[in-house]
Amino acid sequence: MEREIFREFLYKKGLKLTKERQRILDEVFAFHGHFDPEGLLKSMRSRNIKVSKASIYRTLPLLVESGLVEQVEKNDKHAHYEHTFGHEHHDHLICLKCGAVIEVFSPKLEAIQDELCRESNFKGRTHTLEIKGYCCNCKETR
């Protein structure tokens, strides 16, 4: 399903689903968790999947724009991503020390967001919430 969505998205942009883009898409959807471009490249190369670093860096923004992937966090070094198509919505708690990403969901928070949109006569489509701080392991060492 995600392959057809991506193919259609690329077609509308005048692009093609090349073998390399297809390999990247397949790898992203085979992995269930957060990833960064370098980790994705390393994983693919460790299994002898031929892909260039440049193709990964060019394909990830297309996957984000298509709605299949979200950029979870961008820090000084690089961005982290996760595939979201077919997954329930969630937000993130991000540890500033160790980089741990904890997925959370709050029905109360979702209701507040819906209320804010209604009060502002705004049609919300998506949102991203990141709370940055220290996980239970790192706050003890601070």
Protein Blocks (a to p, Z undefined) as FASTA:
>chain_A
ZZmmmmmmmmmnopacdfklmmmmmmmmmpgcdddfklmmmmmmmnopacdfklmmmmmm
mmmmnopaccfbdcfkbccdddfehpacddddddfklopacddddfklmmmmmmmmmmno
pacfbdcdddddddfklmmmZZ
